[in-house]
Amino acid sequence: MGAGSWGTAFAKVCNDAGTTVTMWARRAEVAKTLATEHRNPTYLPEVSLPGIAATDDYRVALDGAQIVVLAVPSQSLRANLEAWKPAVPGDATLLSLAKGIETGTLLRMSEVIGEVTGADAGRIAVLSGPNLAGEIAAEQPAATVVACTDTGRAEAVQHACATGYFRPYTNTDVVGCELGGACKNVIAMACGIAAGMGLGDNSIASLITRGLAEIMRLGVALGANPVTLAGLAGVGDLVATCTSPLSRNRSFGRVLGAGGSMEAAQQATHGQVAEGVKSCTSIRALAERHGVEMPLTTAVHQVCHEGLSVSDAVGQLLGRRMKPE
C-alpha cells in the first residue's frame, strides 16, 4: 500500500522471494504504468517489476491479502488507514515500513495502526534496518529486521521477503525497532548539516555516536531492549542513513548546512518526504514527556522550526556542560 521508493523496492523484494504481490498506487496513471509496463514512472523508474499486479483501487489491492504492507509516509498513515480499514482482511498481518512518530499523538506507527484498525499487537509487525531503496532495488546485499510480538507472524513476513540479496532477521522488540527507525532520520539530518558546513569525518562520527546514545536513552525509557538498538534496526540503519548520499534526510540537512532554506532543501530531495523534518518535533516532545535529554534532536528541531542558525546550533551543542560519557 504505497508506491514510493521504498514501497516499490520492497514490492520487488517480495516478488523476487516468490510472494504474490499487488501494489496500490494513489495516482491512477502510476498504477497503470506499473500494471502495463511493470515499472514505476515516478520512483525508481529504471527498475523492472515483472509479475507484480497494480491498482489505484485499495479494495482490489486488499482483497484476500495475507500481509498488508503499509508503505506510506508516517504522517499520512492514519488518514490512509481510516479509508482502508473496511477493506483490510480480518486476520491479515499489518506490516509497517514507515519510520516516524505521529505529530500530536506522539504514537509510534504500530500504535497508530492498532488504534485505527483495532488489531491486536500480535497482528502488527514493523520492518526496519539499513535499507536504502535504490541499493536494494539494484539487488545489492542488505539485511533487515522484522519485529512482531507474535513470532509466527514475524517468521511468515521473513519468508515472504527473503531473497538471495535481502536477508531479514526476526525480533520481538517492536518498540526498539520503531524508535531506531524514527530517531535515526533526525540524526541523519544533523550529519547532513555538518557535511554541508564542510565538517569532516570526526564530526560525523561524533554525531552518529552521540546520536545513538540519545536514541538508546529514549528507547530504554520506553521499554526497548538496548541490544536491538545495537543491531540492524539501530546502529545499522543509523550508519546507512547518516553517511549515504542516497539518504533523503542527510541530503535535506546538507542543504541547510550549506546555508540553504527549508524550501531549497525540499527541492533537493525531489519532493520525496524527509521524515526527520516532522519527526524531530515529535521525538523531542516524546523525550520531554519521559524526561529524556536529546540535545541533537532538539538542535535539529530548532534549526528546522525555530529559526536557529546552523552555526549557533553547533555552538549550543559544543557549549553544553562537561560530563562523563
Long-range contacts (C-beta under 8 A, 24 or more apart in sequence): 1-58, 1-61, 1-62, 1-68, 1-69, 1-70, 1-71, 1-72, 1-80, 1-84, 2-26, 2-69, 2-70, 2-71, 2-72, 2-97, 3-30, 3-31, 3-34, 3-40, 3-42, 3-43, 3-54, 3-71, 4-43, 4-71, 4-72, 4-73, 4-272, 4-273, 5-43, 5-44, 5-133, 5-134, 5-272, 6-71, 6-97, 6-131, 6-133, 7-69, 7-71, 7-72, 7-97, 8-40, 8-43, 8-44, 8-47, 8-49, 8-133, 8-137, 9-44, 9-47, 9-131, 9-133, 9-134, 9-136, 9-137, 10-69, 10-71, 10-97, 10-127, 10-136, 10-161, 11-49, 11-52, 11-69, 12-47, 12-49, 12-52, 12-136, 12-137, 13-136, 13-161, 13-163, 13-166, 14-69, 14-160, 14-161, 15-49, 15-50, 15-51, 15-52, 16-139, 16-163, 16-165, 16-166, 17-159, 17-160, 17-161, 17-162, 17-163, 17-166, 19-67, 19-160, 19-161, 21-51, 21-52, 21-53, 22-52, 22-53, 22-54, 22-55, 22-60, 22-61, 22-65, 23-52, 23-53, 23-54, 23-55, 23-61, 24-54, 24-55, 24-56, 24-57, 24-58, 24-61, 24-62, 25-54, 25-55, 25-56, 26-56, 27-56, 28-56, 30-54, 30-56, 31-55, 31-56, 43-133, 43-272, 44-133, 44-134, 44-137, 47-137, 47-138, 58-83, 58-84, 58-87, 59-87, 62-87, 62-88, 62-89, 62-92, 63-87, 63-89, 64-89, 65-89, 65-92, 66-92, 66-93, 66-156, 67-92, 67-93, 67-95, 67-156, 67-157, 67-160, 68-92, 68-93, 68-94, 68-95, 69-95, 69-97, 70-94, 70-95, 70-96, 70-97, 70-98, 70-109, 70-113, 71-97, 71-98, 72-98, 73-98, 73-100, 73-273, 73-275, 74-98, 74-99, 74-100, 74-101, 74-102, 74-109, 74-182, 74-275, 74-278, 74-279, 75-100, 75-102, 75-103, 75-278, 77-102, 77-109, 77-112, 77-113, 78-102, 78-112, 78-116, 81-112, 81-113, 81-116, 81-117, 82-116, 85-116, 85-117, 88-117, 91-123, 92-123, 93-123, 93-124, 93-125, 93-148, 93-153, 93-156, 93-157, 94-119, 94-123, 94-124, 94-125, 95-125, 95-126, 95-127, 95-146, 95-157, 96-124, 96-125, 96-126, 96-127, 96-178, 97-127, 98-275, 99-128, 99-178, 99-181, 99-182, 99-184, 99-185, 99-275, 99-279, 100-182, 100-185, 100-275, 100-278, 100-279, 100-282, 101-182, 101-279, 101-282, 101-283, 101-286, 102-282, 103-278, 103-281, 103-282, 104-282, 106-282, 106-285, 106-286, 106-289, 108-174, 108-175, 108-178, 108-179, 108-182, 109-178, 110-174, 110-178, 121-149, 121-174, 122-148, 122-149, 122-150, 122-153, 123-150, 123-153, 124-148, 124-174, 125-153, 125-154, 125-157, 125-174, 126-174, 126-177, 126-178, 126-181, 127-157, 127-161, 127-168, 127-177, 128-177, 128-178, 128-180, 128-181, 128-232, 128-233, 128-237, 129-232, 129-233, 129-236, 129-237, 130-232, 130-236, 130-237, 130-239, 130-240, 130-241, 131-237, 131-240, 132-240, 132-241, 132-244, 132-246, 132-247, 133-246, 134-246, 135-246, 136-165, 136-166, 139-165, 140-165, 141-165, 141-166, 141-167, 142-166, 142-167, 143-167, 143-168, 143-169, 143-232, 143-236, 144-168, 144-169, 144-232, 144-233, 145-169, 145-170, 145-171, 145-177, 145-228, 145-231, 145-232, 145-233, 146-170, 146-171, 147-171, 147-172, 147-173, 147-174, 147-176, 147-177, 147-178, 147-228, 147-233, 148-172, 148-174, 149-174, 169-232, 171-228, 171-231, 171-233, 173-224, 173-225, 173-228, 175-219, 175-222, 175-223, 175-224, 176-219, 176-224, 176-225, 176-226, 176-228, 176-229, 176-233, 176-234, 177-228, 177-233, 179-215, 179-218, 179-219, 179-222, 179-224, 179-229, 180-215, 180-219, 180-228, 180-229, 180-233, 180-234, 180-237, 180-238, 181-233, 181-237, 182-275, 182-279, 182-283, 183-211, 183-214, 183-215, 183-218, 183-279, 183-283, 183-297, 184-211, 184-215, 184-234, 184-237, 184-238, 184-241, 184-242, 185-241, 185-249, 185-274, 185-275, 185-276, 185-279, 186-211, 186-249, 186-276, 186-279, 186-280, 186-283, 186-296, 186-297, 186-300, 187-211, 187-212, 187-215, 187-238, 187-241, 187-242, 187-296, 187-297, 188-238, 188-241, 188-242, 188-247, 188-249, 188-250, 188-253, 188-276, 189-249, 189-250, 189-252, 189-253, 189-256, 189-274, 189-276, 189-277, 189-280, 189-300, 189-304, 190-253, 190-296, 190-299, 190-300, 191-242, 191-243, 191-250, 191-253, 192-247, 192-249, 192-250, 192-251, 192-252, 192-253, 192-254, 192-255, 192-256, 192-257, 193-253, 193-254, 193-256, 193-257, 193-300, 193-303, 193-310, 193-313, 194-253, 194-257, 194-314, 195-250, 195-253, 195-254, 195-257, 196-253, 196-254, 196-255, 196-256, 196-257, 196-258, 196-259, 196-260, 196-310, 197-257, 197-258, 197-310, 197-311, 197-314, 204-242, 204-243, 207-242, 207-296, 208-238, 208-239, 208-242, 208-243, 210-296, 211-238, 211-242, 211-296, 212-238, 214-287, 214-292, 214-293, 214-294, 214-295, 214-296, 214-297, 217-292, 217-293, 217-294, 218-283, 218-286, 218-287, 218-290, 218-292, 218-294, 221-290, 221-291, 221-292, 222-286, 222-290, 248-272, 248-273, 248-274, 248-275, 249-274, 249-275, 249-276, 252-276, 252-277, 253-300, 256-303, 256-304, 256-310, 257-310, 259-310, 262-304, 276-300, 277-304, 280-304, 280-305, 281-305, 295-320
